[in-house]
Amino acid sequence: MRNTALHAALATFTEDASLSLASETAGGAEVPFELAEERAGGTPLYCYRPLSGEFIGDRIELLTSLDTHAPALRALTELDSLAGYLQHRGLTHVPSERRERAQDALRLFLAAVFADRSEFGFDARRFEAAYAELEQTLYEGRCVNTVVAPVLGLALDQGTDELQLGDGLSLVRGDTLPDAPADAVWGDGDEPNILAVLTVAQDRGERPPVSIARGRFRRILTALRLFERGGYALGPLAWLRSDAGPWRAVALGASGRPRLMTLIRAAEEDELRGFFNLVCKRAPSGGEMVWALTRFEMGCERIAPFEALTDYLLALRALLEPEGPASGRLAQRLAAICARPEGRAGLAERTAHAISLERAVIAGLAPAEARADALVEELAENLRALLRDMICGHLDLDVCRLADELLAEAVAVG
């Protein structure tokens, strides 16, 4: 087995499909038959052959309603070599759209598992034979490289083993990933780590996708930090293997230390998946926003909140105070963007107070006030909201101009 994630997704879907199809026949649905000729020596023999593939095709809507259908379809959609499998299974017209190819492949795969059967109980041997045929067609002359790394400070819903993000990337509960290295799965606590998993099919002569994994895993961190408050970090090491070979450790580099555990609930999974793909498509490539996003992430990686104060202020000044800190306009502009009119004065006052704390931090003094950490956290939350809305397109990229317009409107109304 080369692609364990694909195997698991297809296995759980096939089991659910077998139950649904068996329920159909138990309820009176009949599998159509054809009269087939077989020869024993020179004598023709005739038998009735179940058209199980046709029976499955007529019930596609029933099968697509299963909870396990979407993960199986996503796992197939990510594969680049499905056309060969479709042709191998006798499909003469291969769709050009990836999702349509995956739908056809899933239907033909089920037809292979239940070929010539009028009963639909799950048979592990037939499933493994059909899966081996699929993999042989997909990966002939190629290898499947898998890179995993712990995502610290993150927990998935108890009922979620895997959260697929697309393009071979997913978040997986470590103890559910077959043969995962123990050092990646288990940390200091009793709960298994959540692993970032990248699966890439490549020609055997190509270099393993370690640099690709570093970039994709860092993008997961960026999306998580913008999506939900937390203390996310990657472990310092990742592990790589080809096909079912041995794991070997590779360095990832430091990305901070987790300060708390954040749970992604099942109801939030689709939103996180969509947000991650939006970040991948719309992440800035230059200008003040890149600087601000980089400084925001630096702040997220500090051990104590007050140590991140300057990072957050530098990010906000890049977006909202191009005249420089001497202008003293940051607090009012941030309040105009992030607070309702009745709350702007209070937010501006708290932001100005946070700015005044920066001198103590620069002098190497930890702020003594109990409110200091809360002020920094509020600053971070407003910066997170600002960056998130800019990436999502909810805010104009020129937020400084927008803030001044809002302040001018408030003066005119007042």
C-alpha positions as a Markdown table, in Angstrom:
| # | Residue | x | y | z |
|---|---|---|---|---|
| 1 | Met | 0.0 | 0.0 | 0.0 |
| 2 | Arg | 1.5 | 3.3 | -1.0 |
| 3 | Asn | -1.2 | 5.9 | -0.2 |
| 4 | Thr | -2.6 | 5.1 | 3.3 |
| 5 | Ala | -4.9 | 8.1 | 3.4 |
| 6 | Leu | -6.5 | 7.1 | 0.1 |
| 7 | His | -6.8 | 3.5 | 1.3 |
| 8 | Ala | -8.5 | 4.6 | 4.6 |
| 9 | Ala | -10.9 | 7.0 | 2.8 |
| 10 | Leu | -12.0 | 4.4 | 0.3 |
| 11 | Ala | -12.3 | 1.6 | 2.9 |
| 12 | Thr | -14.6 | 3.5 | 5.1 |
| 13 | Phe | -16.7 | 4.7 | 2.2 |
| 14 | Thr | -16.9 | 1.2 | 0.7 |
| 15 | Glu | -18.1 | -0.2 | 4.0 |
| 16 | Asp | -20.8 | 2.4 | 4.3 |
| 17 | Ala | -21.8 | 1.8 | 0.6 |
| 18 | Ser | -22.0 | -1.9 | 1.2 |
| 19 | Leu | -24.5 | -1.4 | 4.0 |
| 20 | Ser | -26.6 | 1.0 | 1.9 |
| 21 | Leu | -26.7 | -1.3 | -1.1 |
| 22 | Ala | -27.4 | -4.3 | 1.0 |
| 23 | Ser | -30.3 | -2.4 | 2.6 |
| 24 | Glu | -31.7 | -1.7 | -0.9 |
| 25 | Thr | -31.7 | -5.3 | -1.9 |
| 26 | Ala | -33.2 | -6.3 | 1.5 |
| 27 | Gly | -36.0 | -3.8 | 0.8 |
| 28 | Gly | -36.9 | -5.5 | -2.5 |
| 29 | Ala | -34.6 | -3.8 | -5.0 |
| 30 | Glu | -33.4 | -6.4 | -7.6 |
| 31 | Val | -30.0 | -6.5 | -9.2 |
| 32 | Pro | -30.3 | -6.8 | -13.0 |
| 33 | Phe | -28.7 | -9.8 | -14.8 |
| 34 | Glu | -27.4 | -10.5 | -18.2 |
| 35 | Leu | -27.2 | -13.9 | -19.9 |
| 36 | Ala | -23.5 | -14.6 | -20.5 |
| 37 | Glu | -21.9 | -17.3 | -22.5 |
| 38 | Glu | -19.0 | -19.3 | -21.2 |
| 39 | Arg | -17.3 | -22.2 | -22.9 |
| 40 | Ala | -16.1 | -25.5 | -21.4 |
| 41 | Gly | -14.1 | -27.1 | -24.2 |
| 42 | Gly | -16.2 | -26.7 | -27.3 |
| 43 | Thr | -19.5 | -26.7 | -25.5 |
| 44 | Pro | -21.1 | -23.3 | -24.8 |
| 45 | Leu | -22.6 | -22.8 | -21.3 |
| 46 | Tyr | -24.9 | -20.0 | -20.4 |
| 47 | Cys | -25.2 | -18.4 | -17.0 |
| 48 | Tyr | -26.8 | -15.3 | -15.5 |
| 49 | Arg | -24.3 | -12.6 | -14.5 |
| 50 | Pro | -25.3 | -9.9 | -12.0 |
| 51 | Leu | -25.0 | -6.4 | -13.4 |
| 52 | Ser | -23.8 | -5.0 | -10.1 |
| 53 | Gly | -22.1 | -2.0 | -11.7 |
| 54 | Glu | -25.4 | -0.9 | -13.3 |
| 55 | Phe | -27.2 | -1.4 | -9.9 |
| 56 | Ile | -24.6 | 0.9 | -8.2 |
| 57 | Gly | -24.8 | 3.5 | -11.0 |
| 58 | Asp | -28.6 | 3.7 | -10.5 |
| 59 | Arg | -28.0 | 4.6 | -6.8 |
| 60 | Ile | -25.3 | 7.2 | -7.1 |
| 61 | Glu | -27.5 | 9.8 | -5.3 |
| 62 | Leu | -28.0 | 7.4 | -2.4 |
| 63 | Leu | -24.3 | 6.9 | -2.1 |
| 64 | Thr | -23.3 | 10.5 | -2.4 |
| 65 | Ser | -25.5 | 11.3 | 0.6 |
| 66 | Leu | -23.2 | 9.1 | 2.9 |
| 67 | Asp | -21.0 | 11.0 | 5.3 |
| 68 | Thr | -17.9 | 9.1 | 4.1 |
| 69 | His | -18.5 | 10.0 | 0.4 |
| 70 | Ala | -17.1 | 13.5 | 0.5 |
| 71 | Pro | -13.7 | 12.5 | 2.1 |
| 72 | Ala | -13.3 | 9.6 | -0.5 |
| 73 | Leu | -14.2 | 11.9 | -3.4 |
| 74 | Arg | -11.6 | 14.6 | -2.1 |
| 75 | Ala | -8.9 | 11.9 | -1.8 |
| 76 | Leu | -9.5 | 10.9 | -5.4 |
| 77 | Thr | -9.8 | 14.5 | -6.7 |
| 78 | Glu | -6.3 | 15.2 | -5.6 |
| 79 | Leu | -4.8 | 12.5 | -7.7 |
| 80 | Asp | -3.2 | 13.5 | -11.0 |
| 81 | Ser | -3.3 | 10.1 | -12.7 |
| 82 | Leu | -6.9 | 9.1 | -12.5 |
| 83 | Ala | -7.3 | 9.2 | -16.3 |
| 84 | Gly | -5.2 | 6.0 | -16.6 |
| 85 | Tyr | -7.4 | 4.2 | -14.1 |
| 86 | Leu | -10.6 | 5.3 | -15.9 |
| 87 | Gln | -9.3 | 4.0 | -19.2 |
| 88 | His | -8.2 | 0.8 | -17.5 |
| 89 | Arg | -11.7 | 0.3 | -16.2 |
| 90 | Gly | -13.1 | 0.7 | -19.7 |
| 91 | Leu | -14.3 | 4.3 | -19.7 |
| 92 | Thr | -13.9 | 5.7 | -23.2 |
| 93 | His | -14.6 | 9.3 | -22.5 |
| 94 | Val | -12.5 | 10.7 | -19.7 |
| 95 | Pro | -13.8 | 14.0 | -18.2 |
| 96 | Ser | -11.5 | 17.0 | -18.2 |
| 97 | Glu | -12.7 | 18.3 | -14.9 |
| 98 | Arg | -11.0 | 16.7 | -11.9 |
| 99 | Arg | -14.1 | 16.3 | -9.7 |
| 100 | Glu | -16.0 | 14.5 | -12.5 |
| 101 | Arg | -13.0 | 12.2 | -13.0 |
| 102 | Ala | -13.0 | 11.4 | -9.3 |
| 103 | Gln | -16.8 | 10.7 | -9.3 |
| 104 | Asp | -16.4 | 8.3 | -12.2 |
| 105 | Ala | -13.4 | 6.7 | -10.5 |
| 106 | Leu | -15.3 | 6.2 | -7.3 |
| 107 | Arg | -18.3 | 4.6 | -9.1 |
| 108 | Leu | -16.0 | 2.3 | -11.1 |
| 109 | Phe | -14.0 | 1.4 | -8.0 |
| 110 | Leu | -17.2 | 0.3 | -6.2 |
| 111 | Ala | -18.2 | -1.7 | -9.3 |
| 112 | Ala | -14.8 | -3.5 | -9.2 |
| 113 | Val | -15.3 | -4.4 | -5.5 |
| 114 | Phe | -18.8 | -5.8 | -6.1 |
| 115 | Ala | -18.3 | -7.2 | -9.6 |
| 116 | Asp | -20.5 | -10.1 | -10.5 |
| 117 | Arg | -22.2 | -10.1 | -7.1 |
| 118 | Ser | -25.9 | -9.8 | -6.2 |
| 119 | Glu | -25.2 | -9.4 | -2.5 |
| 120 | Phe | -23.3 | -6.4 | -1.1 |
| 121 | Gly | -21.7 | -7.5 | 2.2 |
| 122 | Phe | -18.3 | -5.9 | 2.6 |
| 123 | Asp | -15.5 | -8.4 | 1.6 |
| 124 | Ala | -12.1 | -7.2 | 2.7 |
| 125 | Arg | -10.3 | -9.5 | 0.2 |
| 126 | Arg | -12.2 | -8.1 | -2.7 |
| 127 | Phe | -11.7 | -4.6 | -1.5 |
| 128 | Glu | -7.9 | -5.1 | -1.2 |
| 129 | Ala | -7.8 | -6.6 | -4.7 |
| 130 | Ala | -9.7 | -3.7 | -6.2 |
| 131 | Tyr | -7.5 | -1.2 | -4.3 |
| 132 | Ala | -4.3 | -2.9 | -5.4 |
| 133 | Glu | -5.5 | -2.6 | -9.0 |
| 134 | Leu | -6.2 | 1.1 | -8.5 |
| 135 | Glu | -2.8 | 1.8 | -7.0 |
| 136 | Gln | -0.9 | -0.2 | -9.6 |
| 137 | Thr | -2.6 | 1.9 | -12.3 |
| 138 | Leu | -2.1 | 5.2 | -10.5 |
| 139 | Tyr | 1.5 | 4.8 | -9.4 |
| 140 | Glu | 3.2 | 2.6 | -12.0 |
| 141 | Gly | 6.8 | 3.9 | -12.3 |
| 142 | Arg | 6.2 | 6.4 | -9.5 |
| 143 | Cys | 6.4 | 6.6 | -5.8 |
| 144 | Val | 4.3 | 8.2 | -3.1 |
| 145 | Asn | 6.3 | 10.5 | -0.7 |
| 146 | Thr | 4.7 | 11.3 | 2.6 |
| 147 | Val | 5.9 | 14.1 | 5.0 |
| 148 | Val | 4.5 | 14.5 | 8.5 |
| 149 | Ala | 5.1 | 17.0 | 11.2 |
| 150 | Pro | 3.4 | 17.7 | 14.6 |
| 151 | Val | 1.1 | 20.7 | 14.8 |
| 152 | Leu | 1.3 | 21.7 | 18.4 |
| 153 | Gly | -1.4 | 23.6 | 20.3 |
| 154 | Leu | -4.1 | 22.2 | 18.0 |
| 155 | Ala | -6.9 | 19.6 | 18.8 |
| 156 | Leu | -9.5 | 18.2 | 16.4 |
| 157 | Asp | -13.0 | 17.2 | 17.4 |
| 158 | Gln | -13.3 | 13.8 | 19.1 |
| 159 | Gly | -15.1 | 12.3 | 16.1 |
| 160 | Thr | -12.6 | 13.6 | 13.5 |
| 161 | Asp | -9.6 | 11.5 | 12.5 |
| 162 | Glu | -8.6 | 13.6 | 9.5 |
| 163 | Leu | -9.3 | 17.0 | 8.2 |
| 164 | Gln | -8.4 | 17.2 | 4.5 |
| 165 | Leu | -7.3 | 20.6 | 3.3 |
| 166 | Gly | -6.7 | 19.8 | -0.4 |
| 167 | Asp | -3.8 | 19.0 | -2.8 |
| 168 | Gly | -2.6 | 16.1 | -0.8 |
| 169 | Leu | -2.5 | 18.1 | 2.5 |
| 170 | Ser | -4.4 | 17.2 | 5.6 |
| 171 | Leu | -4.5 | 17.4 | 9.4 |
| 172 | Val | -4.6 | 13.9 | 11.0 |
| 173 | Arg | -4.9 | 12.6 | 14.5 |
| 174 | Gly | -1.5 | 11.0 | 15.0 |
| 175 | Asp | -2.6 | 7.7 | 16.5 |
| 176 | Thr | -4.9 | 7.0 | 13.5 |
| 177 | Leu | -2.1 | 7.3 | 10.9 |
| 178 | Pro | -0.8 | 3.8 | 10.2 |
| 179 | Asp | 2.9 | 3.3 | 11.0 |
| 180 | Ala | 3.4 | 7.0 | 11.9 |
| 181 | Pro | 6.7 | 7.6 | 13.8 |
| 182 | Ala | 6.1 | 7.5 | 17.6 |
| 183 | Asp | 8.2 | 10.7 | 18.1 |
| 184 | Ala | 5.9 | 12.6 | 15.8 |
| 185 | Val | 2.7 | 11.2 | 17.4 |
| 186 | Trp | 3.4 | 11.5 | 21.1 |
| 187 | Gly | 4.6 | 14.6 | 22.9 |
| 188 | Asp | 4.7 | 15.4 | 26.6 |
| 189 | Gly | 1.0 | 14.9 | 27.3 |
| 190 | Asp | -1.3 | 11.9 | 27.1 |
| 191 | Glu | -3.1 | 12.9 | 23.9 |
| 192 | Pro | -1.6 | 12.2 | 20.5 |
| 193 | Asn | -0.4 | 15.2 | 18.4 |
| 194 | Ile | -2.3 | 16.4 | 15.4 |
| 195 | Leu | 0.0 | 15.8 | 12.4 |
| 196 | Ala | 0.2 | 17.9 | 9.2 |
| 197 | Val | 0.5 | 15.3 | 6.4 |
| 198 | Leu | 1.6 | 16.0 | 2.9 |
| 199 | Thr | 1.3 | 13.2 | 0.3 |
| 200 | Val | 2.9 | 13.7 | -3.1 |
| 201 | Ala | 3.1 | 11.1 | -6.0 |
| 202 | Gln | 6.3 | 11.7 | -8.0 |
| 203 | Asp | 8.6 | 10.0 | -10.5 |
| 204 | Arg | 11.2 | 8.0 | -8.7 |
| 205 | Gly | 14.0 | 10.2 | -9.9 |
| 206 | Glu | 12.6 | 13.4 | -8.4 |
| 207 | Arg | 13.8 | 14.9 | -5.1 |
| 208 | Pro | 11.6 | 14.3 | -2.1 |
| 209 | Pro | 9.2 | 17.2 | -1.4 |
| 210 | Val | 10.8 | 18.4 | 1.8 |
| 211 | Ser | 10.9 | 22.1 | 0.8 |
| 212 | Ile | 7.4 | 21.9 | -0.5 |
| 213 | Ala | 6.2 | 20.4 | 2.8 |
| 214 | Arg | 8.0 | 23.2 | 4.8 |
| 215 | Gly | 6.1 | 25.9 | 2.8 |
| 216 | Arg | 2.8 | 24.1 | 3.0 |
| 217 | Phe | 3.1 | 23.4 | 6.7 |
| 218 | Arg | 4.0 | 27.0 | 7.4 |
| 219 | Arg | 0.9 | 28.0 | 5.4 |
| 220 | Ile | -1.2 | 25.8 | 7.7 |
| 221 | Leu | 0.2 | 27.8 | 10.7 |
| 222 | Thr | -0.6 | 31.1 | 9.0 |
| 223 | Ala | -4.2 | 30.0 | 8.3 |
| 224 | Leu | -4.7 | 28.7 | 11.9 |
| 225 | Arg | -3.3 | 31.9 | 13.4 |
| 226 | Leu | -5.6 | 34.1 | 11.4 |
| 227 | Phe | -8.6 | 31.7 | 11.8 |
| 228 | Glu | -8.7 | 31.3 | 15.5 |
| 229 | Arg | -6.8 | 32.7 | 18.5 |
| 230 | Gly | -4.3 | 30.1 | 19.7 |
| 231 | Gly | -0.6 | 29.3 | 20.4 |
| 232 | Tyr | 0.1 | 27.1 | 17.4 |
| 233 | Ala | 3.5 | 25.9 | 16.4 |
| 234 | Leu | 5.2 | 23.2 | 14.3 |
| 235 | Gly | 7.4 | 20.6 | 15.9 |
| 236 | Pro | 11.1 | 21.1 | 15.1 |
| 237 | Leu | 11.3 | 17.9 | 13.1 |
| 238 | Ala | 9.4 | 16.4 | 10.2 |
| 239 | Trp | 9.5 | 12.8 | 9.0 |
| 240 | Leu | 9.7 | 11.7 | 5.4 |
| 241 | Arg | 9.2 | 8.3 | 3.7 |
| 242 | Ser | 8.8 | 6.9 | 0.2 |
| 243 | Asp | 6.0 | 4.4 | -0.3 |
| 244 | Ala | 6.0 | 2.1 | 2.7 |
| 245 | Gly | 9.7 | 2.5 | 3.4 |
| 246 | Pro | 11.4 | 3.6 | 6.6 |
| 247 | Trp | 10.8 | 7.1 | 8.1 |
| 248 | Arg | 13.7 | 9.5 | 8.3 |
| 249 | Ala | 13.7 | 12.7 | 10.3 |
| 250 | Val | 14.4 | 16.1 | 8.6 |
| 251 | Ala | 14.7 | 19.6 | 10.3 |
| 252 | Leu | 11.8 | 22.0 | 9.9 |
| 253 | Gly | 13.2 | 25.0 | 11.9 |
| 254 | Ala | 11.7 | 26.8 | 14.9 |
| 255 | Ser | 8.2 | 28.2 | 14.7 |
| 256 | Gly | 7.5 | 29.1 | 18.3 |
| 257 | Arg | 6.1 | 27.3 | 21.3 |
| 258 | Pro | 2.4 | 26.5 | 22.0 |
| 259 | Arg | 1.0 | 28.5 | 24.9 |
| 260 | Leu | -2.5 | 26.9 | 24.9 |
| 261 | Met | -4.6 | 24.2 | 23.2 |
| 262 | Thr | -7.2 | 25.2 | 20.6 |
| 263 | Leu | -10.0 | 22.9 | 19.6 |
| 264 | Ile | -11.3 | 22.9 | 16.0 |
| 265 | Arg | -14.9 | 21.6 | 16.3 |
| 266 | Ala | -16.6 | 19.5 | 13.7 |
| 267 | Ala | -18.9 | 22.4 | 12.8 |
| 268 | Glu | -15.8 | 24.6 | 12.0 |
| 269 | Glu | -14.0 | 22.1 | 9.8 |
| 270 | Asp | -15.5 | 23.2 | 6.5 |
| 271 | Glu | -15.0 | 26.8 | 7.3 |
| 272 | Leu | -11.3 | 26.2 | 8.2 |
| 273 | Arg | -10.8 | 24.2 | 5.0 |
| 274 | Gly | -12.3 | 27.0 | 2.9 |
| 275 | Phe | -10.3 | 29.6 | 4.8 |
| 276 | Phe | -7.0 | 27.7 | 4.3 |
| 277 | Asn | -7.6 | 27.5 | 0.6 |
| 278 | Leu | -8.5 | 31.2 | 0.5 |
| 279 | Val | -5.2 | 32.1 | 2.3 |
| 280 | Cys | -3.3 | 30.0 | -0.2 |
| 281 | Lys | -4.9 | 31.8 | -3.1 |
| 282 | Arg | -5.0 | 35.3 | -1.8 |
| 283 | Ala | -2.0 | 35.6 | 0.6 |
| 284 | Pro | -0.1 | 38.8 | -0.3 |
| 285 | Ser | 3.1 | 38.6 | -2.2 |
| 286 | Gly | 4.5 | 42.1 | -1.5 |
| 287 | Gly | 3.9 | 45.5 | 0.1 |
| 288 | Glu | 2.9 | 46.6 | 3.6 |
| 289 | Met | 0.5 | 43.6 | 4.1 |
| 290 | Val | 3.3 | 41.1 | 3.7 |
| 291 | Trp | 5.3 | 43.0 | 6.3 |
| 292 | Ala | 2.3 | 43.2 | 8.6 |
| 293 | Leu | 1.5 | 39.5 | 8.3 |
| 294 | Thr | 5.1 | 38.5 | 8.9 |
| 295 | Arg | 5.3 | 40.7 | 12.0 |
| 296 | Phe | 2.0 | 39.3 | 13.2 |
| 297 | Glu | 3.3 | 35.7 | 13.0 |
| 298 | Met | 6.5 | 36.7 | 14.7 |
| 299 | Gly | 4.4 | 38.0 | 17.6 |
| 300 | Cys | 2.5 | 34.7 | 17.6 |
| 301 | Glu | 5.7 | 32.9 | 18.2 |
| 302 | Arg | 6.9 | 34.9 | 21.3 |
| 303 | Ile | 6.7 | 33.1 | 24.6 |
| 304 | Ala | 5.0 | 35.9 | 26.6 |
| 305 | Pro | 2.4 | 38.3 | 25.2 |
| 306 | Phe | 4.2 | 41.5 | 26.2 |
| 307 | Glu | 7.3 | 40.3 | 24.3 |
| 308 | Ala | 5.1 | 40.4 | 21.1 |
| 309 | Leu | 3.9 | 44.0 | 21.7 |
| 310 | Thr | 6.5 | 45.6 | 19.3 |
| 311 | Asp | 5.7 | 43.0 | 16.6 |
| 312 | Tyr | 2.0 | 43.8 | 16.7 |
| 313 | Leu | 2.6 | 47.5 | 16.8 |
| 314 | Leu | 5.0 | 47.4 | 13.8 |
| 315 | Ala | 2.4 | 45.4 | 11.9 |
| 316 | Leu | -0.3 | 47.9 | 12.7 |
| 317 | Arg | 1.9 | 50.9 | 11.9 |
| 318 | Ala | 2.7 | 49.4 | 8.5 |
| 319 | Leu | -1.1 | 49.3 | 7.7 |
| 320 | Leu | -2.5 | 52.3 | 9.6 |
| 321 | Glu | 0.3 | 54.8 | 10.4 |
| 322 | Pro | 2.4 | 55.4 | 7.2 |
| 323 | Glu | 3.4 | 58.8 | 8.6 |
| 324 | Gly | 5.3 | 57.1 | 11.5 |
| 325 | Pro | 4.6 | 56.7 | 15.2 |
| 326 | Ala | 5.2 | 60.4 | 15.9 |
| 327 | Ser | 1.9 | 61.2 | 14.2 |
| 328 | Gly | 0.0 | 59.5 | 17.0 |
| 329 | Arg | -2.8 | 58.5 | 14.6 |
| 330 | Leu | -2.7 | 54.7 | 15.0 |
| 331 | Ala | -5.0 | 54.4 | 18.0 |
| 332 | Gln | -7.8 | 56.4 | 16.4 |
| 333 | Arg | -7.5 | 54.7 | 13.0 |
| 334 | Leu | -7.6 | 51.2 | 14.6 |
| 335 | Ala | -10.6 | 52.1 | 16.6 |
| 336 | Ala | -12.4 | 53.4 | 13.5 |
| 337 | Ile | -11.9 | 50.1 | 11.7 |
| 338 | Cys | -12.4 | 47.6 | 14.6 |
| 339 | Ala | -15.0 | 49.2 | 16.9 |
| 340 | Arg | -18.6 | 50.4 | 16.6 |
| 341 | Pro | -19.0 | 54.2 | 16.9 |
| 342 | Glu | -20.0 | 53.9 | 20.6 |
| 343 | Gly | -16.9 | 51.8 | 21.4 |
| 344 | Arg | -14.3 | 53.7 | 19.5 |
| 345 | Ala | -13.2 | 56.0 | 22.3 |
| 346 | Gly | -12.7 | 53.1 | 24.7 |
| 347 | Leu | -10.7 | 51.1 | 22.1 |
| 348 | Ala | -8.6 | 54.1 | 21.2 |
| 349 | Glu | -7.7 | 54.7 | 24.8 |
| 350 | Arg | -6.7 | 51.1 | 25.4 |
| 351 | Thr | -4.6 | 51.0 | 22.3 |
| 352 | Ala | -2.8 | 54.2 | 23.3 |
| 353 | His | -2.2 | 52.6 | 26.7 |
| 354 | Ala | -0.7 | 49.5 | 25.0 |
| 355 | Ile | 1.5 | 51.8 | 22.9 |
| 356 | Ser | 2.8 | 53.5 | 26.1 |
| 357 | Leu | 3.8 | 50.1 | 27.4 |
| 358 | Glu | 6.2 | 49.5 | 24.5 |
| 359 | Arg | 8.8 | 51.8 | 26.2 |
| 360 | Ala | 9.0 | 49.5 | 29.2 |
| 361 | Val | 9.3 | 46.5 | 27.0 |
| 362 | Ile | 12.1 | 48.1 | 25.0 |
| 363 | Ala | 13.9 | 48.9 | 28.3 |
| 364 | Gly | 13.8 | 45.3 | 29.2 |
| 365 | Leu | 11.1 | 45.7 | 31.9 |
| 366 | Ala | 8.1 | 43.4 | 32.0 |
| 367 | Pro | 5.0 | 45.5 | 32.5 |
| 368 | Ala | 3.9 | 45.2 | 36.1 |
| 369 | Glu | 0.2 | 45.9 | 35.4 |
| 370 | Ala | -2.2 | 43.0 | 35.5 |
| 371 | Arg | -3.9 | 44.6 | 32.5 |
| 372 | Ala | -0.8 | 44.6 | 30.4 |
| 373 | Asp | -1.3 | 41.1 | 28.9 |
| 374 | Ala | -5.0 | 41.7 | 28.3 |
| 375 | Leu | -4.1 | 44.9 | 26.4 |
| 376 | Val | -1.6 | 43.1 | 24.2 |
| 377 | Glu | -4.0 | 40.3 | 23.6 |
| 378 | Glu | -6.7 | 42.8 | 22.5 |
| 379 | Leu | -4.2 | 44.4 | 20.2 |
| 380 | Ala | -3.3 | 41.0 | 18.7 |
| 381 | Glu | -7.0 | 40.2 | 18.2 |
| 382 | Asn | -7.7 | 43.4 | 16.4 |
| 383 | Leu | -4.7 | 42.9 | 14.2 |
| 384 | Arg | -5.8 | 39.3 | 13.4 |
| 385 | Ala | -9.3 | 40.5 | 12.5 |
| 386 | Leu | -7.8 | 43.3 | 10.3 |
| 387 | Leu | -5.5 | 40.9 | 8.4 |
| 388 | Arg | -8.1 | 38.2 | 8.0 |
| 389 | Asp | -10.7 | 40.6 | 6.6 |
| 390 | Met | -8.2 | 42.1 | 4.2 |
| 391 | Ile | -7.2 | 38.6 | 2.9 |
| 392 | Cys | -10.9 | 37.6 | 2.6 |
| 393 | Gly | -11.7 | 40.8 | 0.7 |
| 394 | His | -14.0 | 42.2 | 3.3 |
| 395 | Leu | -11.8 | 45.2 | 3.7 |
| 396 | Asp | -10.1 | 47.4 | 1.1 |
| 397 | Leu | -6.4 | 46.9 | 1.2 |
| 398 | Asp | -6.0 | 50.6 | 1.8 |
| 399 | Val | -7.3 | 50.4 | 5.3 |
| 400 | Cys | -5.6 | 53.7 | 6.3 |
| 401 | Arg | -7.7 | 55.6 | 3.8 |
| 402 | Leu | -10.8 | 53.8 | 4.9 |
| 403 | Ala | -10.1 | 54.6 | 8.6 |
| 404 | Asp | -9.7 | 58.3 | 7.8 |
| 405 | Glu | -13.0 | 58.3 | 5.9 |
| 406 | Leu | -14.8 | 56.8 | 8.8 |
| 407 | Leu | -13.3 | 59.3 | 11.2 |
| 408 | Ala | -14.2 | 62.1 | 8.9 |
| 409 | Glu | -17.8 | 60.8 | 8.7 |
| 410 | Ala | -17.9 | 60.7 | 12.5 |
| 411 | Val | -16.8 | 64.3 | 12.8 |
| 412 | Ala | -19.4 | 65.4 | 10.2 |
| 413 | Val | -22.2 | 63.6 | 12.0 |
| 414 | Gly | -21.1 | 64.8 | 15.4 |
